[in-house]
Amino acid sequence: MREEEIHFCPLCGSEVTQEERFGRVRPVCPKCDWTFFADPKVAAAVLVERRGEILLVRRLNQPYRGDWSLPAGFIDAGEDPVEAAERECLEETGLQVRVTGLLDVIADREHPRGADFVLYYRAEILSGDLHAADDADAAGFFAPDRLPPIAFQATRTFLERWLGKMEK
């Protein structure tokens, strides 16, 4: 939830005011002194390679419907980020993977419903048959020099960094 969406205190129900707290203006309850702190949204993505190609899924939903992305999704509260990355890959592609390492972390919320941080993991396929599911309508492997339109700036940035390291 964003600060501009907070109108009432969840503890006592009073209407909040905007006050300077902890270095910035935040919603504050004038009655019980509760202060709103927005929690960041965090997503996990996986880079899966097979014979020099990378796994991508085509987005079924907005934003960026029809563009492609690495298998990815939000990390649930209390969920291990590695398990979230593996879960999202299975949900979107039918492939069970094992995360083998953290590759990058990119911070930048590019749309209101987006993640503040995306954790990019490398993963290897353990089992399964590739098929699109959940919020993807297509899935496939692509050569790094023949990628389809990529949905998110964070993913484009990650792929540029990763490809740059691969070329060295």
C-alpha positions as CSV (number, residue, x, y, z in Angstrom):
1,M,0.0,0.0,0.0
2,R,1.3,3.5,-0.9
3,E,1.3,6.4,1.5
4,E,-1.3,8.4,-0.6
5,E,-3.7,5.5,-0.1
6,I,-3.7,5.7,3.7
7,H,-6.6,7.8,5.0
8,F,-7.5,6.2,8.3
9,C,-5.5,4.7,11.2
10,P,-5.7,0.8,11.2
11,L,-5.4,0.8,15.0
12,C,-8.0,3.3,16.1
13,G,-9.8,4.4,12.9
14,S,-9.0,8.1,13.2
15,E,-8.3,10.1,10.1
16,V,-4.6,10.4,9.5
17,T,-2.6,13.6,8.9
18,Q,0.6,14.2,7.0
19,E,3.5,14.9,9.3
20,E,7.3,15.0,9.2
21,R,8.5,11.7,10.7
22,F,11.9,10.0,10.4
23,G,13.2,12.3,7.7
24,R,10.1,12.6,5.5
25,V,6.4,13.3,5.4
26,R,4.3,10.3,6.3
27,P,0.7,9.5,7.3
28,V,0.4,9.8,11.1
29,C,-2.5,9.2,13.4
30,P,-3.1,12.4,15.6
31,K,-5.0,10.3,18.2
32,C,-2.7,7.3,18.9
33,D,0.5,8.4,17.2
34,W,0.7,5.5,14.8
35,T,3.0,6.2,11.8
36,F,2.7,4.5,8.4
37,F,5.8,2.9,6.9
38,A,5.4,1.5,3.4
39,D,6.9,-2.0,3.0
40,P,8.8,-2.5,-0.3
41,K,7.4,-5.0,-2.8
42,V,10.0,-7.6,-3.7
43,A,10.0,-10.0,-6.7
44,A,12.2,-12.9,-7.6
45,A,13.2,-13.9,-11.2
46,V,15.1,-16.8,-12.6
47,L,17.6,-17.0,-15.5
48,V,17.4,-20.5,-16.9
49,E,19.8,-21.4,-19.7
50,R,19.6,-24.3,-22.1
51,R,22.1,-24.8,-24.9
52,G,23.0,-21.1,-25.0
53,E,19.4,-19.9,-24.9
54,I,17.5,-18.3,-22.1
55,L,14.0,-19.1,-20.9
56,L,11.4,-16.4,-21.3
57,V,7.6,-16.2,-20.8
58,R,5.1,-13.9,-22.6
59,R,3.0,-11.8,-20.3
60,L,-0.8,-12.5,-20.3
61,N,-1.6,-9.5,-18.1
62,Q,-1.0,-5.8,-18.0
63,P,1.3,-4.0,-17.7
64,Y,3.3,-5.0,-20.8
65,R,0.8,-7.7,-22.0
66,G,2.4,-9.5,-24.9
67,D,5.9,-8.6,-24.1
68,W,8.4,-11.2,-22.6
69,S,10.1,-11.6,-19.3
70,L,12.1,-14.0,-17.3
71,P,9.9,-16.2,-15.1
72,A,9.3,-14.0,-12.1
73,G,6.8,-12.9,-9.5
74,F,6.3,-11.4,-6.1
75,I,7.7,-12.9,-2.9
76,D,5.0,-13.6,-0.3
77,A,5.5,-12.4,3.2
78,G,7.5,-14.9,5.1
79,E,8.5,-16.8,1.9
80,D,12.2,-17.6,1.2
81,P,13.2,-15.6,-1.9
82,V,14.9,-18.7,-3.5
83,E,11.7,-20.7,-3.0
84,A,9.6,-17.9,-4.5
85,A,11.8,-17.9,-7.6
86,E,11.5,-21.6,-8.0
87,R,7.8,-21.5,-7.4
88,E,7.2,-18.8,-9.9
89,C,9.2,-20.6,-12.6
90,L,7.1,-23.8,-12.0
91,E,3.8,-21.9,-12.0
92,E,4.6,-20.0,-15.3
93,T,6.6,-22.7,-17.2
94,G,5.9,-26.1,-15.8
95,L,9.6,-26.5,-15.2
96,Q,10.9,-27.4,-11.7
97,V,14.2,-25.6,-11.2
98,R,16.8,-25.3,-8.6
99,V,18.3,-21.9,-7.9
100,T,22.1,-22.1,-8.0
101,G,23.0,-18.5,-7.2
102,L,22.1,-14.8,-6.9
103,L,23.1,-12.8,-10.0
104,D,21.8,-9.3,-9.4
105,V,19.4,-7.1,-7.4
106,I,17.8,-4.2,-9.2
107,A,15.9,-1.5,-7.3
108,D,13.3,0.6,-9.2
109,R,9.5,0.6,-9.1
110,E,8.6,1.4,-12.7
111,H,4.8,1.2,-12.3
112,P,2.4,1.5,-9.4
113,R,1.8,-2.3,-9.0
114,G,5.4,-3.2,-9.6
115,A,8.2,-4.4,-7.4
116,D,10.6,-2.0,-5.6
117,F,13.4,-4.7,-5.8
118,V,13.8,-7.6,-8.1
119,L,16.2,-10.4,-7.1
120,Y,17.6,-12.2,-10.2
121,Y,18.7,-15.8,-9.7
122,R,20.4,-18.4,-11.9
123,A,18.6,-21.7,-11.9
124,E,18.9,-25.1,-13.5
125,I,16.1,-27.4,-14.8
126,L,15.4,-30.4,-12.6
127,S,12.3,-31.8,-14.3
128,G,9.0,-30.9,-16.1
129,D,7.6,-30.2,-19.5
130,L,7.8,-26.7,-20.8
131,H,4.3,-25.1,-21.1
132,A,2.9,-21.6,-20.4
133,A,0.6,-21.3,-17.4
134,D,-0.5,-19.0,-14.7
135,D,0.0,-15.4,-15.9
136,A,2.0,-16.4,-19.1
137,D,0.5,-17.4,-22.4
138,A,3.7,-18.6,-24.1
139,A,7.1,-19.8,-22.9
140,G,10.2,-20.6,-24.8
141,F,14.0,-20.5,-25.1
142,F,15.6,-17.6,-27.0
143,A,19.2,-16.9,-28.2
144,P,20.6,-13.8,-26.4
145,D,21.0,-12.0,-29.7
146,R,17.4,-12.8,-30.8
147,L,15.3,-11.7,-27.8
148,P,11.7,-10.7,-28.3
149,P,10.4,-7.4,-26.8
150,I,11.3,-7.5,-23.1
151,A,8.6,-6.2,-20.7
152,F,10.3,-4.5,-17.8
153,Q,13.1,-2.0,-17.6
154,A,14.6,-3.8,-14.6
155,T,14.7,-7.0,-16.7
156,R,16.2,-5.2,-19.7
157,T,18.9,-3.7,-17.4
158,F,19.6,-7.1,-15.9
159,L,19.9,-8.8,-19.3
160,E,22.2,-6.0,-20.6
161,R,24.5,-6.5,-17.6
162,W,24.4,-10.3,-17.8
163,L,25.0,-10.2,-21.6
164,G,27.9,-7.7,-21.1
165,K,29.5,-10.1,-18.6
166,M,29.0,-13.0,-21.0
167,E,30.7,-11.2,-23.8
168,K,33.9,-10.5,-21.8
